[in-house]
Amino acid sequence: MAKVIIEVTKNGNENNAGILRRFSRKMQESSVIPKVKNNRYAVRKDSKLKVKKSKMKYLKKRAENEKLRKLGKIR
């Protein structure tokens, strides 16, 4: 993400609340906040190895359940 420099200088006898309000408005106009919020909960894809291991675990458990079902131990 590109750096965005937002600068607000005090005008005359402006109070701190006014400066903060102008800064907040400039931040919203620059669309920095929505970009950061979009990336906040970004989830990376699982690695191929992790996907493969979970699939193997699933298949092993499924085979075990099928075996127990054939033996009549579970329904």
C-alpha positions in Angstrom: 0.0 0.0 0.0 1.3 3.4 -1.0 2.2 5.9 1.8 -0.2 8.8 2.1 0.9 11.9 3.9 -1.9 14.0 5.4 -0.9 17.3 6.9 -3.1 19.7 8.8 -1.8 23.1 10.0 -3.5 25.3 12.6 -5.3 28.3 11.1 -5.3 31.5 13.2 -7.0 31.0 16.5 -8.6 27.6 15.6 -9.1 25.2 18.5 -7.9 21.6 18.7 -11.3 20.2 18.0 -11.4 22.0 14.7 -8.0 20.7 13.7 -9.0 17.2 14.6 -12.2 17.5 12.6 -10.4 18.7 9.5 -7.8 15.9 9.9 -10.6 13.3 10.2 -12.3 14.7 7.1 -9.1 14.6 5.1 -8.5 11.0 6.3 -11.9 10.0 5.0 -11.4 11.8 1.7 -8.1 10.1 1.1 -9.8 6.6 1.5 -7.0 5.3 3.8 -9.4 4.1 6.4 -11.6 1.9 4.2 -8.5 0.3 2.7 -7.1 -0.6 6.1 -10.5 -1.9 7.3 -10.7 -4.1 4.2 -7.4 -5.7 5.0 -8.1 -6.1 8.7 -9.7 -9.5 8.5 -7.9 -10.8 5.4 -7.3 -14.6 5.7 -4.5 -16.3 3.9 -5.1 -19.5 2.0 -3.9 -22.7 3.7 -0.7 -24.2 2.4 -0.9 -27.2 0.1 0.7 -29.4 2.8 -1.9 -28.4 5.4 -4.8 -29.0 3.0 -3.3 -32.4 2.0 -2.9 -33.5 5.7 -6.4 -32.5 6.6 -7.8 -34.4 3.6 -5.8 -37.5 4.6 -7.1 -37.2 8.2 -10.7 -36.9 6.9 -10.3 -39.9 4.6 -8.7 -42.1 7.4 -11.5 -41.2 9.8 -14.2 -41.9 7.1 -12.6 -45.3 6.4 -12.6 -46.1 10.1 -16.2 -45.2 10.5 -17.2 -47.3 7.4 -15.3 -50.3 8.9 -17.1 -49.9 12.3 -20.4 -49.5 10.5 -19.9 -52.8 8.6 -19.0 -54.5 11.9 -22.2 -53.2 13.4 -20.5 -51.3 16.2 -22.1 -48.0 15.1 -25.1 -47.1 13.1 
